[in-house]
Amino acid sequence: MEKKIEQPKHKRKRRLRVKFLLKCLTFILLLTLSIIYLKNFYIKNIYINGNETIPDVKIIETLGIKNYPKMSKLNVKKGKQNILTQYPIIEKVSIKRNLLGKVTIDITESKILFYYKYNSKYITTTGKSIDDQNNEYYGYPTLINFTPDTIFEDLLKGLNKVDYNIIKMISEIEYNPYKGTDGTIIDNNRFTLKMNDGNTVIIDIVNIKNLNSYNKIYASLGMDKEKGILYLDTITEDNIYFKSYDTIAKEEEEAKKEEENKEENKPEEE
């Protein structure tokens, strides 16, 4: 019976070391070749996701990859910083690239609620104030007059409860406290909204969520045919108060005539 001769342990260990070293060298070689390939490979495709305000072309120009250069020309760290510095509305940027020449840019933008005319800044859902030196932002409501700080903060909180598509239907916001006949303020949380469709909405912060029903009310009252003022600060399930501009004009004309008649019939003082 033949005896199996076992190799010495130190030889087996040496072979394992050699195999391990070969694997490491192969990995390093492949990694090096991949890096060389990546650096000398041209960008073939650029995909940008999440940007609603800043156009794709602006982001591509900021990264310096408009003409689809080599991957080595794309400095990811510097590119991110340039985008965040140039476009304050952008909160986060992620840039990924692969060996097939694909560059993917994921953008997270703040949402703009309105333009505040008092300080000439755009206000986001988080309360952040943004300058627009390059005229990048448009199509947002304008808060046309000064609003006290506490009311301003309440307005921000309230608008965050309103569907964003409804907010973009507003063209103008005016802080308009409700005053009594003697001039005293009865409701200091009241706003007048001019809508893009030509109607006007009266709202207060307590009832601001009623704006979410605007489209439904608009359709039910035929506000596309007869424009007027919708009072959403007093809305109830059984009562929606709407008055057309024609009706308001007639009432004002009648009131004016009544006042003139009173003046005419006023007894002359002796």
ZIHUKA-V257792 format. One record per run of one state. SS is the DSSP state (h for helix, s for strand, l for the rest). FROM is the first residue (numbers start at 1). LEN is the number of residues. If there is no record, write none. Layout:
((SS & FROM & LEN) (SS & FROM & LEN))
This chain:
((l & 1 & 8) (h & 9 & 32) (l & 41 & 1) (s & 42 & 1) (l & 43 & 2) (s & 45 & 5) (l & 50 & 6) (h & 56 & 8) (l & 64 & 6) (s & 70 & 1) (h & 71 & 3) (l & 74 & 2) (h & 76 & 11) (l & 87 & 3) (s & 90 & 8) (l & 98 & 4) (s & 102 & 8) (l & 110 & 2) (s & 112 & 5) (l & 117 & 4) (s & 121 & 4) (l & 125 & 4) (s & 129 & 2) (l & 131 & 10) (s & 141 & 3) (l & 144 & 5) (h & 149 & 11) (l & 160 & 4) (h & 164 & 4) (l & 168 & 2) (s & 170 & 6) (l & 176 & 2) (s & 178 & 2) (l & 180 & 5) (s & 185 & 3) (l & 188 & 2) (s & 190 & 6) (l & 196 & 4) (s & 200 & 5) (h & 205 & 17) (l & 222 & 6) (s & 228 & 4) (l & 232 & 9) (s & 241 & 4) (h & 245 & 20) (l & 265 & 6))
